[in-house]
Amino acid sequence: MKNYSSKNRKIIKIPKKYWIPASIAAALVTLEVSLRLAFGLGSPALSQADSDTGYRFVPNQNIFRFGKRIKYNQYSQRSEPITPEKPQGVVRILMTGDSVLNGGNPTDQAQIISEQLKTRLSSSGKSVEVLNASAGSWGIGNQQGYLRKFGIFQSNAVILQIGSHDLTQPTSTSAPVGHNPNYPDRPPVLATQELITRYILPRLFLSTASNPSSTTPQVLNKEDDKQFQENIQQFKAMVNLIRAKKVPVFVLFTPNREDLIPTPKTPKYKSKFLQVLKELQIPVFDTHTAWSSLPTTTVQSFFRDDVHLNEAGNQAAVDLISKQLCTYSKLQVCS
């Protein structure tokens, strides 16, 4: 038997000319692995083009991003999987909306508005499902398209989340899907690639951009007026679709931060929108009005940016919904 002592072992030495390339390669591999394991980069929530909704999330996704769990069921809802037929004894509420309702990457599944509302209503002892059909930059027309395509899933009530910016927002198209890094239709090859293209480069371009729009305020006002009227027609069509199922419909109105801070002011088209709701006899959970009387520091704690609510803001919205919902409806959770 041969004795392999340490004296017999050969030490492979890397030539000095390869030290730098080897170090760079090792650093890149370490970065790639770290981005995937620690932040979930490389596995984004995927979108798909849709002729009815413009785009929606690819069904059946369960991913981990930035320490947050993100799930989409078979109907592209940020919700647990459901059965097409509502189970007996279950109170089902469908919510539609944009990124405010969706919560996005920064919000864990358990902390989005629909899940918090589900938890709150389930405290009555009833079985409750709150479905979340939403996507970033969806307008009123996109919400209408979703309901036209999928229906209301035998829901007992429908809540339409509409923000002050949605009143004049055009219906989003499928154009960004697969082209805009915020709407990927397939996973990137590398997590490092996603870090650069989706997060670093957009911020660099945003910080260096300084070309204000040349469109005059008068033109903007005319375009906004036209878009508002178009959105109202789409909103009414959506309400008719829901009411054809003999189901109550509500609106959750959410403000932008500038509508409340530094001092509360009424968004331009809000009064007209509320008049439409009054004519249609649609109850509204008006977070803008409810929060206008709160201290500025409290309101500031509800937002993570100029538009989106954080976990505390979601909870404040749920507080208002759960407080007023039973005043307007006869859902079993209210008994």
Secondary structure, 3 states (H helix, E strand, C coil): CCCCCHHHCCCCCCCHHHHHHHHHHHHHHHHHHHHHHHHCCCCCCCEEEECCCEEEECCCEEEEECCEEEEECCCCCCCCCCCCCCCCCEEEEEEEECHHHHCCCCCCHHHCHHHHHHHHHHCCCCEEEEEEEECCCCCHHHHHHHHHHHCCCCCCEEEEEEEHHHHHCCCCCCCCCCCCCCCCCCCCCCHHHHHHHHHHHHHHHHHHCCCCCCCCHHHHHHHHHHHHHHHHHHHHHHHHHHHCCCCCEEEEEECCHHHCCCCCCCCCCHHHHHHHHHHHCCCEEEHHHHHHCCCHHHHHCCECCCCCECHHHHHHHHHHHHHHHHHHCCCHHHC
